Amino acid sequence: MKRVAICAVAQTPFESNMWHKRFQEMAFDVVEPILKQTGVIFGGDKGIENVVTVSDDVFDARTISDNGLTDAVGAHFLSEEKISMDGINAIAYGMACILSGHDELVLIVGHCKESQPQSRNMCTNLAYDPFYCRPLGMDFQNVAALQARAYMAASGVTDEHLGRVVVRSRENGSKNPLANAKRPVTIEEVMDSPMLCDPIRELHAYPISDGAVGMLLATEERAAEFTDKPVWISGFGNCMDSYFLGDRDLVENFALKKAAARAYKMAGVNNPAEDFDLIEVNDCFAYQLPMWIEGLGVCEKGQGGRWIAEDGMEKAKVNPSGGMLAGNPIMLGGLARAAEAVLQLRGEAGDRQIDGAKKALAQGTTGGAGQFQSVLVLEKA
């Protein structure tokens, strides 16, 4: 099968309140560096033919949110497609456009301003059906708390384990100039932080964040026109679990296991615990890091607590960027994970660089308690 290359990546710094910029400006802040890095143009026989944007009507407070982006991303005379879910799926969409023979070059631009609404929990409440669940006040935070309690009981994960997750995330985030949450914290500080929704504490949750991410995808034949360090997409899979929470087993990782199996088959990954040089997971809440690691097959089911205690996070090189806990907006969680993986494979990750990284995994999730999961495998040439 032909290969698809990621030729360039650009990100804004992630901030708690990017009040001074409209989302169009945020988008342009990642488009412009990609144009400068690669010399790519829009349109014509050799330019960008398709743009895939990532946005959300609710967070942008407007219907057809991508309609306000077309000129900022250079798509006013081109095709533009919208992803309104975790942005890692924009990479899969762009890959499909290229492998189908429809496009040779695809620009991906995602943005999200979580600071705009009065509450991001009010926004995620709208993900639930309007008759049975929405009136109960269900949102991604309190549904995650239900899953966290069940998972902690099943895998021996304690409040202290979660404290270690957060402490390490902040340490790694301090090496990432784009991260939002960089202030070091202690395990005691995490364990003493206020309870948001039992057992999720304030420091267990990713900070409200604004920002944007961009990428340029190209066919194998054209990648060398834009970079001498292409990163290849070797595997992708996604899967949706049941819509109603009561129809799901919250600790089974059903969707993530299915998504990972598809990505691993495509990429020829036989031993996920050994085959990756780094792993970036979308840990909106601290308990999700060990839970997603179990679902990815990096540690055995029910062993998340033991895995943390035995320094599994460092041994597996999980979230050298700091992960979601260091601050990315919800729409860009997986896209930012993929961006970090690309930088690592290109040797451009600065103080957090993993020496000799050749193969990476990035995971993204949308929906309450990991309802929709996506897994991406990336490799350097």
ZICORNOR-V509060 format. One record per pair of residues at least 24 apart in sequence whose C-alpha atoms are under 6 Angstrom apart, sorted by the first residue. I is the first residue (numbers start at 0). J is the second residue. Records with the same first field share a line. If there is no record, write none. Layout:
BEGIN
I: J, J
END
This chain:
BEGIN
2: 219
3: 217, 218, 219, 231, 232
4: 216, 217, 229, 230, 231
5: 215, 216, 229, 230
6: 215, 216, 226, 229
7: 214, 215
8: 213, 214
9: 212, 213
10: 211, 212
11: 210, 211
12: 177
13: 177, 178, 179, 209, 210
14: 179, 208, 209
15: 207, 208, 209
16: 114
23: 68, 71
25: 211
27: 71
29: 213
37: 225
47: 104, 105
49: 78, 79, 105
50: 79, 105, 106, 107
51: 79, 80, 81, 107
52: 81, 107, 108, 109
53: 81, 82, 83, 86, 109
54: 83, 110
55: 83
85: 330, 331, 364, 365
86: 330, 331, 333, 334
87: 333, 334
103: 217, 218
104: 216, 217
105: 215, 216
106: 214, 215
107: 213, 214
108: 212, 213
109: 211, 212
110: 210, 211
111: 209, 210, 328
112: 209
113: 207, 208, 209
139: 367
143: 368
144: 199
146: 249
150: 250
153: 301
154: 301, 302, 303, 304
155: 304
156: 304
161: 285
162: 186, 189
168: 321
171: 319, 320, 321
172: 320, 321, 325
174: 350, 351
178: 325, 326
179: 325, 326
180: 325, 326
203: 284, 285
204: 284
205: 283, 323, 324, 326
206: 326
208: 326, 327, 328
209: 328
230: 378, 379
231: 377, 378
232: 377
233: 266, 376, 377
234: 262, 265, 266, 375, 376
235: 262, 374, 375
236: 261, 262, 373, 374
237: 372, 373
238: 371, 372
239: 370, 371
240: 370
252: 294
254: 372
255: 294, 372
256: 294
258: 373, 374
259: 374
271: 297
272: 297
275: 358, 359
276: 356, 358, 359
277: 316, 317, 359
278: 317, 359, 360
279: 317, 318, 336, 361
280: 362
281: 323, 332, 333, 362, 363
282: 323
283: 323
333: 362, 363
336: 361
337: 361
344: 379
END
